[in-house]
Amino acid sequence: MIQVENIAKVMGGAGVLHGAIANLRELAREVERGLPKRTVREVGRHLFADDRDITHGFVYRLVPEASYKRRKERLTPEESARVERIARVVATAEFVWDDPVDSREFLMSPNPSLEGQTPLDVAMSEIGARRVEALLWDIFYGHPA
């Protein structure tokens, strides 16, 4: 399992989360409370270079456009769980590939082990995220993937 600090870093770190996240209990508390709205964009920056792509290709996939625009400062717990899930997958990919460009390419490219879908698409569900994480750990440990 990836370090909680790495997940928090993908979500913008202490500056966005209003304090350091040191363990799973603290991360769960933040998700249940509702993550700051800005975390969605911070995670998107790890996947897309262009702000328009972040907004239309990512933010609105996690939080419907009308809902996102209504949010003042915090996401709902359900929306926050989606953001945390993708942040966890991104943090794992960045750890495994040890290069932001390579991890982005892995997450955005169709993968035969995922029936030709991109890891990002598969990770939109919890069970899919677990599949992507398992694939990443197989790659890391040199198992057949």
N, C-alpha and C positions, 0 to 999 in steps of 0.2 A: 504494500500500500504506500502511496506517495505521502510525503510529509505535509501536514496541515499548513505549515508556513508557506510551502510552495503553492498550494491552492489559493491561500489568501493573497499571495503576491500576484497571481494571475488576475485576481479580482481588484487589484489596485493597491493592495497593501494597507498598512496602518493609516495612511493619509486618507484613503477613501473609506475604509472600514471604521474610522474613528478609534483606532487602537489596534494593537497587535493581537493576532489570533494565534494562540500557542497550542491548542489541543482540540480534539473533536468535540468535546463538550461546549467549548466557546464557539466553535464554528456552527454547531447545531443551534445554539442559542441565537446567534445572529440570523440564521436562516429562518427560524421560527418567528423572530421579531420582525423580519423583513429586511432584506439587504438594501443598502442605499441604491437608488435608481442608477447612479453612475457606474455601478459594478458591471452592468450589462455591456456598456460601451468599452470598459476596460478589458473585459474578456474578449470582446470582438476585435480589439486592437491586436491581439495575438494571432488572429486568423485573417484579417483583411487590412490592407494598407490604406484604402480609400474610405473616407467618412461615409460616403453614400453607400458603399458596399456594407459597411458596418451596420448602418441603419436598416437598409432594405434587405440585405442578405443574411442578417443575423439577429439584430435586436427584435425586429417584428416577427421573427420565427419563434422567439422565446416568449415574447409578450406581445399580444395583438396591438396593432397601431393605436387604436382608440384607447385601450387600457393604458398603454405606455404614456400617451399624451396626458391622460387624466392624473397619473401618479405625480404627486408633489415631490416627495423626497424618498419614500420607501416603496419597495415592491411588496406584493402580498407574499405570505409564506410559500404558496404554491409556485409563484413565479421565481421566488428566491431559490427554491429547490432546483428548478430547471437551470438557473444560472450557475449554482454550485456544481451541479452535475457536469456541465460543459467545462467549467473551470477545472474540475478534477481531471477530466480527460485531457485537457490542454496541458495541465501541469505534468501529467504522466508522460505525455508525448514529448514535451520539452526535456524531461529528465532522461527518457530513453534515447532520444536522438541527440541530445546535448548540443542542439543547434536550432535556433528559432525558425530558420528557413526550411530546414529538413523536416522539422515537426509540423510546420504549416503545410508543406507539400504532402506529407503522409495523411494529415487530417482532411485535406481537400481533394485527394485523388481517389478514384474508384479503386477498390481493393478486392481481388479475387476471393480472399478469405471471408469477405462480407457480401458475397453474391454480387459483386460488382458495384456495390454502393460505396459512397465515401464514408470514412469513419465518422465525420461530423454528422452526416445524415442519420447513421445508425445510432449515434449517441444521443439523439433527441429523446429517446425513451430510456428509462432506468435500466431495463434489461439489456438494451442495446449498448448503453455506456459500459456495462459490465463486460459485454462481449469485446468491445474495443479495448478496454483495459487489459483483458486476458490476452488479446492479440499482442498488445504492446509489451506485456511482460514475457510472452513467448519470444518475441523478437529480442528483448533485452538479454534473456538467458540463453539465447541461441537454440531454442527448441524449434522444431519444424512449425511453420506458420501457415 
